[in-house]
Amino acid sequence: MQIKATEITVRTGVQVIAEITQAVKAGDSVLDFSSVKHIDSTALAAILAAKRVLKSDKKLELLHAPAQLDSLIEAYGVQSLFS
């Protein structure tokens, strides 16, 4: 799914998480961040929400993930969830 929001922050998080969750439930396992210019820890929450609803036989693919995402993954100590 192409994430339409230009930012994933506390301000936009509820809607973005709902859109991502709906797309994953419908079978989409690719998140395209190419339109996203700014994120905070809400983006990490959105990805983890997607991973929770993803079918166990599928892997979540992140395209054009923002550079800040790696810092958030490290800061929150969740590297094992992304290996």
N, C-alpha and C positions, 0 to 999 in steps of 0.2 A: 504494500500500500504506500502510496505517496502521501507523506504527512504534509498537509496543506498549511499548517501554522508556520509562521516565520520564527516563532519562539515557543519553547516549551519551558514554562516557568510556573510558579505557584498561581499566577494570574490566569493562565490558559490551561493548566493541568487537568482539571476535571473533564473538560471537553475533549482534549487530546487523548487522555487515557480511555475515555468512552469510545472514541472513534477507533483507536488501535485495538481495543478489546473486541469490538464488534467485527472488525476486519479479520482478526485472528480466529474468532469463533466461526467465521464464514469460510475459513480455510486458507487465508493469506498468511504466509510465513516469512514475508520480506517486508522490512520497514525501510523506506527510502527517505532519508533526512535531507535531500538536496535543497529543499526550500527553507530549511531551518537555519537561522543565523545566530540564535542565542539560546542557551539552555542553562538550567540550574539542576539541582538534584531531582526535580520533578521529572526530568527526562529519564533518569535512572529508574524512578518509580514506574514510569510508563512502560519501559522495556521489561522490567520485572513482572508487571501485571500481564504483559503479553506472554512472557515465558510460562506463567502460571496457567493460562488457559490453552496454551499450545498443546496439541496432541503429542504424546510421548514419542511417537515415531517420526516427528518432524523437528528440524532445527531452525531456530529463528535466525534469519540473515539480516544484517544491518548494512545498508548501502549509504555511502556518503555520510557516515557518522561524524558529528562535530568533534573537533579536536579536544574540546573540554571533557568529552565523555570518558576518555582514558583517565584523566585526573580524578573524576568523580568515582570511577570504579575503584581506583587505588585508595582514595580517601575513605571510602566506605568499606574497604576490605572485602569486596565481593568478586575478586579476580577469578575465583574458582567457578563462578557461575557463567563466566564468559570464555572458558577454555575449551 
